[in-house]
Amino acid sequence: MVSARAVAETVTDPELPMLTLADLGVLRDVAETSDGVVVTITPTYTGCPAMDAMRADLYSALHQAGFDSVDVRTVLSPAWTTDWITPSGRDKLASAGIAPPSSAPRGNGLIPLTLTAPPKRVACPQCGSLDTELLSEFSATACKALRRCQACDEPFEHVKEI
């Protein structure tokens, strides 16, 4: 029989279906106990509307694989960060035309605000140019921004750093 972890690692994100929950870093733990399977996930941000779909997809995949008792738990600490997206996940985002996030800001837990900061440089996933512009701080989901490449004139989404 296949392990519960192997099954859970195949479940895709409902908003970024090119990524598995493991690629995205929201799949925190999968434990097989005498009482069944306990899966732990962390939302990408508080109030993430995809959590119900993630939970349902995990239940479905594990039940179809023969695991009768499945408990999907949500943990909020430590908070998810885009640094948890795997290298493979970053490659999959870029291959799908979505610019992956750079490293999240580090420090004392606060994100510095600089009013005179230079514009963020995000590489175009189509041609690699850094000559891109922000069109909207929000895209199809709150965790993505909409940008356009000035070199190839293609619009693209960018997963924002958290």
Backbone bond lengths (Angstrom), bond angles and torsions (degrees), N, CA, C in turn:
res aa  C-N    CA-C-N  psi(-1)  N-CA   C-N-CA  omega(-1)  CA-C   N-CA-C  phi
1 M - - - 1.463 - - 1.526 108.64 -
2 V 1.306 116.17 141.25 1.457 122.28 179.27 1.533 108.64 -71.97
3 S 1.329 116.02 150.03 1.464 119.36 -178.87 1.532 110.55 -74.58
4 A 1.319 115.34 153.96 1.465 120.66 177.64 1.524 109.89 -62.09
5 R 1.328 117.21 -37.64 1.465 120.42 178.88 1.526 110.34 -61.32
6 A 1.325 117.11 -44.63 1.470 120.56 -179.57 1.529 110.71 -60.72
7 V 1.329 116.91 -38.70 1.464 120.32 178.49 1.522 110.17 -68.16
8 A 1.339 117.03 -49.16 1.470 121.17 -178.12 1.524 111.24 -60.10
9 E 1.314 117.15 -34.60 1.467 120.91 -178.46 1.531 112.98 -70.11
10 T 1.336 118.15 -9.57 1.472 120.77 177.86 1.527 112.76 -93.11
11 V 1.323 117.51 -10.95 1.466 121.25 -176.81 1.530 108.99 -72.23
12 T 1.331 115.63 130.21 1.460 120.42 -176.60 1.523 111.65 -93.28
13 D 1.317 114.99 158.12 1.455 121.96 177.25 1.528 108.53 -73.94
14 P 1.343 119.10 134.29 1.462 119.88 -178.38 1.535 114.00 -69.14
15 E 1.333 118.33 -23.37 1.464 120.77 -179.64 1.526 112.87 -96.65
16 L 1.322 116.46 -25.29 1.472 122.19 177.76 1.530 107.49 -128.35
17 P 1.337 118.20 73.00 1.464 121.36 -170.27 1.524 115.65 -64.83
18 M 1.332 117.28 -8.14 1.458 118.53 175.08 1.532 110.95 -78.74
19 L 1.344 116.79 -10.06 1.463 122.41 -179.65 1.517 111.02 -111.02
20 T 1.329 115.92 142.96 1.454 119.26 168.85 1.531 107.78 -84.40
21 L 1.310 115.98 165.73 1.462 119.81 176.21 1.522 110.17 -62.18
22 A 1.331 116.53 -30.19 1.472 120.48 176.21 1.529 110.29 -69.50
23 D 1.340 117.63 -43.57 1.469 121.28 176.67 1.523 110.79 -56.68
24 L 1.334 115.43 -42.16 1.458 121.74 -176.26 1.529 112.20 -74.29
25 G 1.321 116.02 -20.99 1.467 120.00 179.45 1.512 113.90 87.03
26 V 1.329 118.55 10.20 1.458 119.97 177.61 1.523 112.02 -87.33
27 L 1.323 117.82 -19.20 1.467 121.87 176.09 1.524 107.39 -80.02
28 R 1.307 116.79 104.76 1.457 121.67 -172.67 1.522 113.42 -90.77
29 D 1.345 116.13 -40.73 1.463 118.23 -176.68 1.519 108.90 -158.32
30 V 1.326 115.05 149.38 1.454 122.32 172.35 1.523 106.18 -136.06
31 A 1.325 116.09 116.53 1.468 120.67 -177.58 1.523 109.49 -121.91
32 E 1.322 115.24 129.95 1.457 120.65 173.83 1.523 106.82 -97.67
33 T 1.337 115.99 119.29 1.460 121.60 -179.09 1.523 108.66 -118.87
34 S 1.319 116.48 176.39 1.465 119.92 178.05 1.531 111.22 -66.68
35 D 1.326 116.86 -20.30 1.465 121.44 179.14 1.529 113.18 -91.73
36 G 1.310 118.10 -9.21 1.456 121.20 -179.42 1.514 111.82 137.34
37 V 1.314 116.62 -153.29 1.458 122.85 -177.34 1.530 108.79 -107.70
38 V 1.335 115.17 133.17 1.457 121.14 175.01 1.522 106.93 -117.30
39 V 1.341 115.65 118.94 1.456 122.30 179.69 1.522 107.48 -109.91
40 T 1.324 116.16 134.16 1.457 121.22 178.86 1.520 108.72 -116.22
41 I 1.344 115.27 127.75 1.457 121.32 178.32 1.530 109.66 -128.47
42 T 1.329 115.12 156.40 1.462 122.10 177.89 1.526 108.41 -125.51
43 P 1.331 117.83 130.48 1.471 119.27 178.98 1.523 110.92 -69.40
44 T 1.316 115.37 153.04 1.465 119.38 177.72 1.524 110.75 -69.79
45 Y 1.319 117.39 -26.76 1.463 121.53 172.74 1.527 108.01 -159.55
46 T 1.323 116.84 158.11 1.456 121.94 -178.92 1.523 109.91 -59.25
47 G 1.310 115.76 130.57 1.457 120.26 179.51 1.508 114.08 83.91
48 C 1.325 118.22 11.73 1.465 121.44 -179.50 1.536 109.53 -55.66
49 P 1.337 117.95 119.78 1.461 120.77 -176.63 1.525 113.70 -69.91
50 A 1.312 117.75 -12.42 1.468 120.58 -177.74 1.532 112.71 -83.94
51 M 1.325 117.88 -8.22 1.470 119.84 -175.88 1.527 112.65 -60.05
52 D 1.335 118.51 -41.71 1.463 120.34 179.36 1.520 110.88 -62.61
53 A 1.329 117.15 -40.64 1.467 120.75 178.87 1.527 110.50 -67.37
54 M 1.331 117.20 -41.19 1.471 120.20 177.74 1.528 110.29 -59.27
55 R 1.326 115.24 -47.79 1.460 121.00 -179.20 1.531 110.12 -59.76
56 A 1.319 117.18 -47.90 1.468 121.15 -179.62 1.527 111.50 -62.72
57 D 1.320 117.25 -40.76 1.471 120.61 179.42 1.523 111.58 -66.35
58 L 1.334 117.17 -37.70 1.468 120.25 176.66 1.525 110.67 -65.56
59 Y 1.347 117.26 -46.31 1.466 120.51 176.70 1.517 110.18 -56.00
60 S 1.322 116.74 -49.76 1.461 121.57 -176.86 1.531 111.84 -60.29
61 A 1.321 116.90 -49.52 1.472 120.38 -178.02 1.524 111.32 -62.06
62 L 1.318 116.79 -43.10 1.466 120.15 -178.16 1.524 111.48 -70.91
63 H 1.330 117.63 -38.93 1.469 120.18 176.80 1.520 110.45 -64.31
64 Q 1.339 117.59 -43.50 1.468 120.82 179.01 1.522 111.31 -63.11
65 A 1.326 117.33 -27.97 1.465 121.02 179.39 1.529 112.13 -84.24
66 G 1.345 117.19 0.12 1.460 120.28 175.44 1.517 115.74 101.50
67 F 1.307 117.49 7.69 1.465 120.13 177.66 1.531 107.67 -91.80
68 D 1.333 116.32 111.77 1.459 120.84 -173.91 1.522 113.64 -77.73
69 S 1.320 116.62 -42.13 1.458 120.54 -176.67 1.529 109.38 -106.07
70 V 1.337 115.64 111.75 1.463 121.50 -177.30 1.523 108.50 -127.90
71 D 1.325 115.90 129.58 1.462 122.56 176.71 1.524 107.07 -123.01
72 V 1.336 116.88 116.75 1.464 121.04 178.38 1.526 107.28 -104.26
73 R 1.321 115.18 119.17 1.459 121.58 -177.40 1.531 110.14 -111.50
74 T 1.307 114.36 148.17 1.459 121.07 177.33 1.516 109.15 -108.30
75 V 1.333 116.76 129.65 1.462 121.43 174.30 1.528 107.95 -119.02
76 L 1.318 115.02 141.17 1.462 120.41 -177.48 1.522 113.16 -106.02
77 S 1.323 117.00 -9.98 1.459 120.27 -177.35 1.521 109.75 -130.42
78 P 1.312 117.86 129.27 1.453 125.73 -1.48 1.522 110.92 -71.22
79 A 1.318 114.82 153.00 1.460 120.77 -179.81 1.529 110.06 -65.96
80 W 1.328 115.66 144.12 1.464 121.77 178.95 1.525 109.46 -62.85
81 T 1.306 115.50 146.78 1.452 122.61 175.55 1.528 108.81 -134.65
82 T 1.311 116.59 151.11 1.464 119.70 178.11 1.524 111.24 -64.61
83 D 1.327 117.79 -14.58 1.463 120.09 174.99 1.521 111.61 -65.51
84 W 1.312 117.74 -17.73 1.464 121.34 179.02 1.524 112.84 -80.07
85 I 1.313 118.83 -9.95 1.464 119.80 175.33 1.526 107.30 -66.85
86 T 1.320 116.40 128.55 1.468 120.92 -175.50 1.533 110.75 -71.00
87 P 1.334 117.32 159.65 1.468 119.34 174.34 1.532 112.02 -55.12
88 S 1.327 116.59 -39.73 1.468 120.26 177.22 1.527 110.42 -63.28
89 G 1.329 116.78 -40.56 1.457 121.20 177.93 1.519 111.87 -62.83
90 R 1.329 116.49 -40.26 1.468 120.87 177.88 1.532 110.27 -64.02
91 D 1.318 116.08 -41.27 1.473 120.25 177.55 1.528 111.05 -63.40
92 K 1.343 116.63 -41.10 1.463 120.74 179.95 1.532 110.96 -65.01
93 L 1.339 116.93 -39.34 1.462 119.89 176.75 1.527 110.50 -60.37
94 A 1.328 116.21 -50.16 1.467 120.89 -178.93 1.530 110.90 -60.98
95 S 1.335 116.98 -40.47 1.464 120.38 179.07 1.523 112.02 -64.63
96 A 1.336 116.02 -27.34 1.465 120.93 178.73 1.525 112.21 -88.37
97 G 1.338 116.76 4.10 1.456 120.43 178.15 1.519 114.29 84.83
98 I 1.337 117.10 17.39 1.462 122.39 178.45 1.517 108.00 -112.52
99 A 1.327 116.85 124.34 1.467 119.94 -179.94 1.525 109.63 -69.79
100 P 1.333 117.30 123.25 1.464 119.04 178.44 1.527 110.41 -71.76
101 P 1.328 116.53 158.66 1.468 119.40 -179.87 1.523 111.04 -72.54
102 S 1.325 115.28 153.73 1.468 118.98 169.36 1.525 106.65 -84.21
103 S 1.312 118.36 -174.19 1.462 121.06 -179.99 1.515 110.19 -62.99
104 A 1.320 115.60 142.28 1.458 121.25 178.08 1.523 109.75 -72.21
105 P 1.324 117.30 152.18 1.467 120.13 178.17 1.525 110.34 -61.20
106 R 1.296 116.94 143.79 1.467 122.17 179.54 1.513 109.25 -120.21
107 G 1.287 115.38 163.72 1.459 120.07 178.50 1.503 109.95 147.69
108 N 1.307 116.19 -135.94 1.454 121.41 -175.67 1.528 112.71 -88.42
109 G 1.304 118.38 20.05 1.446 122.39 -179.28 1.517 113.66 92.72
110 L 1.317 116.89 -6.30 1.450 121.41 179.25 1.517 109.65 -102.67
111 I 1.315 116.77 140.95 1.459 120.89 176.06 1.522 107.02 -91.92
112 P 1.330 117.20 121.54 1.458 118.95 -176.39 1.526 111.95 -67.21
113 L 1.324 115.67 140.97 1.456 121.87 176.74 1.519 107.84 -110.66
114 T 1.311 115.00 120.83 1.453 120.29 178.23 1.516 107.65 -125.12
115 L 1.319 116.06 117.52 1.461 119.38 -176.12 1.515 113.38 -72.99
116 T 1.321 117.80 -19.60 1.461 120.97 -179.05 1.528 111.90 -109.46
117 A 1.323 116.74 20.53 1.461 120.47 -178.15 1.526 110.16 -64.88
118 P 1.329 117.00 143.76 1.468 118.88 175.98 1.524 109.72 -66.41
119 P 1.322 117.90 155.61 1.463 120.00 179.90 1.528 110.45 -59.61
120 K 1.329 115.60 144.78 1.464 121.73 178.96 1.521 109.69 -64.75
121 R 1.319 115.44 135.46 1.465 120.96 178.59 1.530 107.99 -101.18
122 V 1.309 115.06 114.92 1.460 122.27 179.93 1.516 107.73 -121.73
123 A 1.313 116.36 127.09 1.462 120.95 -179.23 1.523 111.05 -73.04
124 C 1.312 115.93 138.53 1.457 122.26 175.73 1.531 108.71 -68.33
125 P 1.336 118.81 127.39 1.463 119.91 178.99 1.526 113.24 -72.49
126 Q 1.353 117.24 -11.57 1.465 120.75 179.34 1.531 111.80 -86.02
127 C 1.355 116.32 -48.76 1.467 119.19 -173.80 1.527 113.41 -121.72
128 G 1.349 117.66 -8.62 1.460 120.95 177.66 1.516 115.04 86.25
129 S 1.314 118.93 -3.50 1.458 121.47 -178.85 1.526 110.86 -65.13
130 L 1.324 115.96 142.62 1.461 121.33 173.99 1.526 111.75 -90.27
131 D 1.322 117.04 -0.69 1.458 122.03 179.69 1.531 108.58 -85.35
132 T 1.359 115.32 74.48 1.459 121.32 -178.88 1.519 109.70 -123.44
133 E 1.339 115.59 157.37 1.462 119.97 -179.96 1.524 110.29 -128.21
134 L 1.317 114.95 150.19 1.454 121.92 176.31 1.524 109.27 -80.20
135 L 1.333 117.28 124.93 1.452 121.73 176.13 1.525 110.96 -96.61
136 S 1.328 115.83 -39.79 1.453 121.12 179.76 1.521 109.06 -152.81
137 E 1.310 116.14 136.67 1.465 120.90 178.65 1.524 111.36 -66.35
138 F 1.338 116.97 -19.21 1.462 121.41 179.64 1.516 109.46 -126.18
139 S 1.340 114.72 142.27 1.454 120.96 -179.02 1.525 107.94 -120.36
140 A 1.328 117.24 -138.07 1.459 120.76 -178.77 1.527 112.02 -62.53
141 T 1.329 116.72 -28.52 1.455 121.74 175.72 1.523 108.14 -133.73
142 A 1.324 116.29 161.08 1.464 120.60 -176.88 1.525 112.72 -65.39
143 C 1.326 117.64 -20.88 1.470 120.03 -177.85 1.528 112.80 -86.70
144 K 1.346 117.13 1.26 1.463 120.64 179.14 1.522 110.94 -123.63
145 A 1.318 115.46 149.80 1.467 122.92 174.43 1.527 108.04 -112.48
146 L 1.324 116.38 157.84 1.460 121.08 177.61 1.524 108.43 -105.70
147 R 1.334 116.24 127.59 1.461 122.71 -178.75 1.519 109.29 -128.44
148 R 1.336 116.11 167.84 1.469 122.06 174.54 1.519 108.04 -136.28
149 C 1.318 114.63 140.63 1.460 121.23 177.26 1.525 108.48 -85.17
150 Q 1.313 116.79 129.75 1.458 121.52 177.90 1.537 111.19 -77.38
151 A 1.334 117.00 -23.39 1.464 120.82 -177.70 1.531 111.89 -79.08
152 C 1.346 116.98 -49.00 1.466 119.18 -177.44 1.527 112.42 -107.31
153 D 1.333 116.98 -2.32 1.460 124.64 176.20 1.530 113.77 65.81
154 E 1.340 117.37 17.99 1.462 120.59 -179.64 1.525 110.30 -91.54
155 P 1.344 117.24 135.10 1.459 119.66 171.95 1.538 109.07 -78.75
156 F 1.334 116.18 152.54 1.458 120.09 177.22 1.519 109.44 -156.48
157 E 1.320 114.66 158.48 1.458 120.36 176.18 1.529 109.16 -93.29
158 H 1.328 115.39 153.84 1.458 122.33 177.73 1.516 107.99 -132.34
159 V 1.328 117.53 124.30 1.456 120.57 175.22 1.518 107.74 -73.11
160 K 1.338 116.13 121.44 1.460 121.29 -175.53 1.523 111.08 -74.58
161 E 1.319 116.08 147.17 1.449 121.62 179.01 1.522 110.12 -74.41
162 I 1.299 115.23 133.13 1.468 121.06 175.75 1.516 107.46 -127.68
